[in-house]
Amino acid sequence: MSLELPSPIAAYIDANTRLDVEGMMKPFAANAVVLDDGRRFEGQVAIRGMLQHSMDVYKAVFAPDALRHEDGQVVLEGPAHGDFKGSPIRFTYRFDLDGDSIKVLEITA
């Protein structure tokens, strides 16, 4: 199934499939926030560190299979495969966009 994703989200997902942290960072706004597993990562340095750790340790690749728009957010759902217990696990990614940038990404299982 091919999902019609906004360009910053498509760029993030595409880079994730290659475990490419620098590519994943490109669509984030300078003051972006990522909420993941009850933790808050704010700004480029914090987000890059979180993504690098995730790629190094878990090699998690998110494969969205459902898309919806909800309360101004782009919401993706799908499995993530990687080197972690229970893989694959189904996740929800909620994106707030600001033009061609990701302003907020919230990741929940």
C-alpha positions in Angstrom: 0.0 0.0 0.0 1.4 3.4 -1.0 0.5 6.3 1.3 0.4 9.9 0.1 2.6 11.5 2.7 3.5 15.2 3.0 7.1 15.7 1.8 8.8 16.3 5.1 7.2 13.1 6.5 8.0 11.1 3.4 11.7 12.3 3.7 11.8 11.2 7.3 10.3 7.8 6.6 12.5 7.2 3.6 15.7 8.0 5.5 14.5 5.8 8.4 14.3 2.8 6.0 18.0 3.4 5.3 18.8 3.9 9.1 20.1 7.3 7.9 20.1 9.7 10.9 21.3 12.7 9.0 18.5 12.2 6.4 16.0 11.7 9.2 17.1 15.1 10.7 16.7 17.1 7.5 12.9 17.6 7.8 12.9 18.7 11.4 12.5 22.4 12.3 15.4 23.9 14.3 13.2 24.1 17.4 11.4 20.8 16.8 10.3 18.5 19.6 10.1 14.7 19.7 8.1 13.0 22.4 9.0 9.3 22.7 8.5 6.8 25.4 7.6 9.4 28.0 10.7 11.5 27.2 10.9 14.9 25.6 13.7 15.8 23.1 13.8 19.4 22.1 16.0 20.9 19.4 18.4 19.5 16.8 21.1 18.3 19.2 18.7 16.4 21.5 16.7 14.8 18.6 19.8 13.8 16.7 21.2 12.1 19.9 17.9 10.2 20.4 17.7 9.1 16.8 21.4 8.0 16.7 20.9 6.0 19.9 17.8 4.4 18.4 19.5 3.5 15.2 22.7 2.2 16.9 20.9 0.1 19.5 17.5 -0.9 18.0 17.9 -0.4 14.3 14.2 0.3 14.3 12.5 0.8 11.0 9.0 2.1 11.0 6.7 0.9 8.1 3.5 2.9 8.2 0.4 1.2 6.7 -2.3 3.6 7.8 -2.7 7.4 7.5 -5.2 9.8 8.8 -5.5 13.5 9.6 -6.7 14.3 13.1 -6.8 17.7 14.9 -4.4 19.3 12.5 -1.9 16.4 12.8 -0.8 13.8 10.3 -1.1 10.4 12.1 0.6 7.3 10.8 0.3 3.8 12.2 2.3 0.7 11.4 4.8 -1.8 12.6 8.4 -1.1 13.5 10.9 -3.8 13.0 14.3 -4.0 14.7 16.6 -5.5 17.3 14.3 -5.1 20.2 12.1 -7.5 22.3 8.7 -8.1 20.7 9.7 -6.9 17.2 7.7 -6.0 15.3 5.7 -3.6 17.5 2.9 -1.4 16.2 3.4 2.3 16.7 1.6 5.5 16.1 3.5 8.6 14.9 1.7 11.9 15.3 3.3 14.7 13.2 2.7 18.5 13.6 4.0 20.2 10.5 5.1 23.8 10.0 5.3 24.3 6.3 7.9 21.9 5.0 9.3 21.1 8.4 8.4 18.7 11.2 7.6 20.8 14.3 6.5 18.0 16.7 6.7 14.2 16.4 5.0 12.1 19.1 5.7 8.4 19.0 3.6 5.9 21.0 3.2 2.1 21.0 
